[in-house]
Amino acid sequence: MGVLDGKVAIVTGAGQGLGRVEALELARHGASVVVNDLGTRADGTGADEGPAQSVVQEIEAAGGKAVTAFGDVADWDAAASIVRKAVDTFGDLNIMVNNAGFSRDGMIVKMTEDQFDSVIRVHVKGHFQMIKHTMDFWRTKSKESGGEPLYGRLISTASDAFLMGNLGQPNYAAAKAAITHLTLSAAREVQRFGATANVILPRARTRMTDSGPWAAIFEKPEEGFDTFSPEHIGPLVSWLASPHAHNVSGNLIQVWGKHVRVYAPPQPALDHENDEPWTLENLNGVLGPFFEGKQPIEDSYTLPMA
Ligand SMILES: NC(=O)c1ccc[n+]([C@@H]2O[C@H](COP(=O)([O-])OP(=O)(O)OC[C@H]3O[C@@H](n4cnc5c(N)ncnc54)[C@H](O)[C@@H]3O)[C@@H](O)[C@H]2O)c1
C-alpha cells in the first residue's frame, strides 16, 4: 500500500536532475507517473527522447507505472498533449509537478534578448500552460461530478533566485518570481475544486548547479552526509502530493539536505502613516532615519544557509 496508490502524476523535466528524483519518488509511493522531458542540453537547446525513456524504464524496473510524454512544456499544444497523455493512459490527473527548465546566466549588461526570452518562456509560460491545461481538466471533472471536491495538487518549482534576486541570473530570478506568484494565484483559484497549489524551492547538485559561480557551494563532500544530493528533494514533493498535505496551499517551502523551511508571506519592515500628505521632504523625515546605517544589497554570490 502506497500513500499515492491510484493517483496519477505528471512531472515535467523528469528525464534527469530533480525531476527524475521526484518522478521516482512519486512512483515509489504508488502514483502512476507521466515522465515529461524534452531532453535538452543544460542551456535548453537540443532535444532527446532518451532521458524520459530511461526514467520510465527505471520506474518500471522498480515495479512502478510510468509513461513518457516527450515535448516542450512551453509549447501550447505540446503542454495540452502531456495532460491528455495522463488522462488517456491512466484515466485521471491528480498531481502536476512543474519542474522543467534551464538557466542561461549572465549579467544584465551582457544579456541578449534570446537569453532573456528563452528563460522566461520555459519557466513562466511552461508553468502557466501545464497549470492551465491541468485546471481545464479539473474544471470539467468537477462539473461532471456536480462540484464534488477532487484530489488535485499543483507543485511548482521556484528557487533562491526568486528570494535573493541572484547576481548574474536576472532572467532566471524574474522567471522564478513569476512562477511563485502565478502559483499563489492558482492556489486561490483551485480551492473551488478542493485542490491545492504550492511552491518548492530546492537546493541540489544537478547539471544546473555543478558549474559556474555556485558550483563550490553544491560540491559533493569527500565523505559524510551529502547535503546537496538531489535525492533529498523527493520527499517534499511526495508529501505535498499526499493526503497529509490536504490543507496546505499557497505556501513556499524550501528543502535541501536535512533542512526544511516554510517562508512566511512578506512582512512590512516599516509601516507608518503620516499626518500630512507626502512630500519629498517629509518622506525623507521617515525613510531617511529608517535606512540610516543600512548597507545596500550585496554584490556577491550568496546562499543563506542558517
Ligand atoms: N538544482 C538546483 O539547486 C535548483 C535550485 C532551484 C530551482 N531549481 C529548479 O529545479 C528544476 C529542475 O532543475 P535541475 O536542477 O534538475 O536541472 P536539470 O537540467 O538537471 O533538469 C532539467 C530538465 O528539464 C528538461 N527541460 C528543459 N527544457 C524543457 C522544456 N521546454 N520542456 C520539457 N523539459 C524541458 C531538461 O531536458 C532536463 O531534463 C528547474 O526548474 C530549476 O530551475 C533547481
The ligand as an SDF file (V2000), in Angstrom:
LIG
                    3D

 44 48  0  0  0  0  0  0  0  0999 V2000
   19.3790   22.3220   -8.8780 N   0  0  0  0  0  0  0  0  0  0  0  0
   19.0230   23.2640   -8.0030 C   0  0  0  0  0  0  0  0  0  0  0  0
   19.6690   23.5130   -6.9640 O   0  0  0  0  0  0  0  0  0  0  0  0
   17.7810   24.0650   -8.2400 C   0  0  0  0  0  0  0  0  0  0  0  0
   17.5080   25.1130   -7.3500 C   0  0  0  0  0  0  0  0  0  0  0  0
   16.3390   25.8290   -7.5120 C   0  0  0  0  0  0  0  0  0  0  0  0
   15.4890   25.5130   -8.5420 C   0  0  0  0  0  0  0  0  0  0  0  0
   15.7890   24.5210   -9.4070 N   0  0  0  0  0  0  0  0  0  0  0  0
   14.8310   24.2250  -10.4670 C   0  0  0  0  0  0  0  0  0  0  0  0
   14.5840   22.8400  -10.4960 O   0  0  0  0  0  0  0  0  0  0  0  0
   14.1380   22.4670  -11.8040 C   0  0  0  0  0  0  0  0  0  0  0  0
   14.9480   21.2820  -12.2880 C   0  0  0  0  0  0  0  0  0  0  0  0
   16.2940   21.6880  -12.4680 O   0  0  0  0  0  0  0  0  0  0  0  0
   17.5320   20.6880  -12.3440 P   0  0  0  0  0  0  0  0  0  0  0  0
   18.4690   21.3380  -11.4210 O   0  0  0  0  0  0  0  0  0  0  0  0
   17.0630   19.3240  -12.0660 O   0  0  0  0  0  0  0  0  0  0  0  0
   18.1340   20.8090  -13.8210 O   0  0  0  0  0  0  0  0  0  0  0  0
   18.3990   19.7150  -14.9730 P   0  0  0  0  0  0  0  0  0  0  0  0
   18.9970   20.4430  -16.0980 O   0  0  0  0  0  0  0  0  0  0  0  0
   19.1250   18.5500  -14.3990 O   0  0  0  0  0  0  0  0  0  0  0  0
   16.9400   19.2050  -15.3700 O   0  0  0  0  0  0  0  0  0  0  0  0
   16.0290   19.9920  -16.0750 C   0  0  0  0  0  0  0  0  0  0  0  0
   15.2530   19.1140  -17.0500 C   0  0  0  0  0  0  0  0  0  0  0  0
   14.2800   19.9200  -17.7210 O   0  0  0  0  0  0  0  0  0  0  0  0
   14.2310   19.4930  -19.0870 C   0  0  0  0  0  0  0  0  0  0  0  0
   13.7070   20.5850  -19.9210 N   0  0  0  0  0  0  0  0  0  0  0  0
   14.3410   21.7380  -20.2500 C   0  0  0  0  0  0  0  0  0  0  0  0
   13.5410   22.4660  -21.0380 N   0  0  0  0  0  0  0  0  0  0  0  0
   12.3920   21.7690  -21.2060 C   0  0  0  0  0  0  0  0  0  0  0  0
   11.1800   22.0090  -21.8960 C   0  0  0  0  0  0  0  0  0  0  0  0
   10.9980   23.1310  -22.6050 N   0  0  0  0  0  0  0  0  0  0  0  0
   10.1970   21.0770  -21.8510 N   0  0  0  0  0  0  0  0  0  0  0  0
   10.3770   19.9350  -21.1460 C   0  0  0  0  0  0  0  0  0  0  0  0
   11.5090   19.6420  -20.4810 N   0  0  0  0  0  0  0  0  0  0  0  0
   12.4980   20.5590  -20.5090 C   0  0  0  0  0  0  0  0  0  0  0  0
   15.6600   19.1250  -19.4320 C   0  0  0  0  0  0  0  0  0  0  0  0
   15.7000   18.2510  -20.5490 O   0  0  0  0  0  0  0  0  0  0  0  0
   16.1350   18.4780  -18.1220 C   0  0  0  0  0  0  0  0  0  0  0  0
   15.9450   17.0840  -18.1440 O   0  0  0  0  0  0  0  0  0  0  0  0
   14.2860   23.7260  -12.6570 C   0  0  0  0  0  0  0  0  0  0  0  0
   13.0400   24.3710  -12.7330 O   0  0  0  0  0  0  0  0  0  0  0  0
   15.2640   24.5650  -11.8710 C   0  0  0  0  0  0  0  0  0  0  0  0
   15.1380   25.9100  -12.1680 O   0  0  0  0  0  0  0  0  0  0  0  0
   16.9340   23.7910   -9.2860 C   0  0  0  0  0  0  0  0  0  0  0  0
  1  2  1  0
  2  3  2  0
  2  4  1  0
  4  5  1  0
  4 44  2  0
  5  6  2  0
  6  7  1  0
  7  8  2  0
  8  9  1  0
  8 44  1  0
  9 10  1  0
  9 42  1  0
 10 11  1  0
 11 12  1  0
 11 40  1  0
 12 13  1  0
 13 14  1  0
 14 15  2  0
 14 16  1  0
 14 17  1  0
 17 18  1  0
 18 19  2  0
 18 20  1  0
 18 21  1  0
 21 22  1  0
 22 23  1  0
 23 24  1  0
 23 38  1  0
 24 25  1  0
 25 26  1  0
 25 36  1  0
 26 27  1  0
 26 35  1  0
 27 28  2  0
 28 29  1  0
 29 30  1  0
 29 35  2  0
 30 31  1  0
 30 32  2  0
 32 33  1  0
 33 34  2  0
 34 35  1  0
 36 37  1  0
 36 38  1  0
 38 39  1  0
 40 41  1  0
 40 42  1  0
 42 43  1  0
M  CHG  2   8   1  16  -1
M  END
$$$$
